[in-house]
Amino acid sequence: MEQSVRYFGLGSIMGKKLHSVNVHYASDLQRMGSKEAVSLLKEKYPNTRVDTLYRIEAALRGVETKQLDDACKADLREYFKQL
């Protein structure tokens, strides 16, 4: 049985939001990546913040947000500014 995004270390609220943009499983999230997922979230939830992008990227890497290096965060911030 596939792992729900809810159990991918993102919590139930984020899991519900991801479900609302048709991201139901961890494999969906892995396939699309953090940037595309946050792009979908930002469209539906305009108040989405850059830390959401960090959290999703960290979950995909299997680390805590604080373990993302500065270069990764800078890249994610630049992407987020374009949304």
Backbone torsions as a table, in degrees:
resi	resn	phi	psi	omega
1	MET	NA	134.5	-178.1
2	GLU	-72.1	148.6	-179.3
3	GLN	-80.3	127.1	176.2
4	SER	-68.2	149.6	176.7
5	VAL	-61.0	-26.0	179.4
6	ARG	-58.4	-32.3	-177.8
7	TYR	-101.5	19.1	-178.5
8	PHE	-96.7	17.4	179.1
9	GLY	87.2	14.3	-176.5
10	LEU	-106.3	-8.4	177.9
11	GLY	84.9	165.9	-173.5
12	SER	-72.8	-36.1	-179.5
13	ILE	-67.1	-46.6	178.0
14	MET	-65.3	-37.1	177.0
15	GLY	-59.6	-43.1	178.4
16	LYS	-65.1	-41.3	178.4
17	LYS	-63.9	-43.8	178.5
18	LEU	-64.0	-40.2	176.2
19	HIS	-59.0	-37.7	-177.1
20	SER	-67.5	-17.4	176.2
21	VAL	-110.6	24.9	175.2
22	ASN	65.9	32.4	171.3
23	VAL	-110.4	100.3	-171.6
24	HIS	-102.9	-30.0	-174.2
25	TYR	-124.7	157.4	176.6
26	ALA	-55.4	-36.8	-179.8
27	SER	-65.6	-33.3	175.4
28	ASP	-62.1	-46.0	-178.5
29	LEU	-65.7	-41.6	178.7
30	GLN	-64.4	-39.2	-178.7
31	ARG	-66.2	-43.7	-175.4
32	MET	-87.1	-28.4	-179.3
33	GLY	85.4	166.5	-174.7
34	SER	-66.4	-38.3	-176.0
35	LYS	-65.5	-47.7	179.7
36	GLU	-65.2	-39.9	179.1
37	ALA	-60.8	-44.7	-179.2
38	VAL	-70.3	-32.0	175.4
39	SER	-60.1	-44.3	177.5
40	LEU	-64.4	-42.6	179.2
41	LEU	-63.4	-43.1	-178.0
42	LYS	-63.5	-36.0	176.5
43	GLU	-61.5	-45.2	-176.5
44	LYS	-83.7	-34.8	-177.9
45	TYR	-123.0	86.0	-174.7
46	PRO	-56.9	-21.7	-179.7
47	ASN	-84.2	6.4	177.6
48	THR	-57.1	135.3	-176.7
49	ARG	-109.5	165.4	-178.0
50	VAL	-61.4	-29.2	-180.0
51	ASP	-64.3	-24.1	174.5
52	THR	-64.7	-41.4	177.4
53	LEU	-62.5	-43.0	177.3
54	TYR	-60.7	-45.7	-177.9
55	ARG	-61.7	-43.2	-179.2
56	ILE	-67.9	-43.4	178.3
57	GLU	-60.9	-44.2	179.3
58	ALA	-62.5	-41.8	178.3
59	ALA	-61.7	-41.3	178.6
60	LEU	-63.3	-34.3	-179.8
61	ARG	-85.3	-10.4	-179.4
62	GLY	74.1	30.8	-179.9
63	VAL	-129.0	173.9	173.4
64	GLU	-84.1	154.7	-178.7
65	THR	-53.5	-41.0	-178.1
66	LYS	-65.7	-13.7	179.5
67	GLN	-88.2	-6.0	175.2
68	LEU	-69.8	132.6	-178.0
69	ASP	-76.0	165.3	-175.6
70	ASP	-60.0	-38.1	-179.5
71	ALA	-65.0	-41.2	178.3
72	CYS	-63.4	-47.8	179.9
73	LYS	-62.2	-39.1	179.1
74	ALA	-63.6	-43.2	178.0
75	ASP	-62.1	-44.8	179.9
76	LEU	-64.9	-40.8	178.4
77	ARG	-61.1	-44.9	179.4
78	GLU	-61.6	-43.0	177.8
79	TYR	-61.2	-47.0	-176.4
80	PHE	-61.1	-37.8	178.7
81	LYS	-59.9	-29.4	-178.3
82	GLN	-78.5	-13.9	-178.0
83	LEU	-74.7	NA	NA
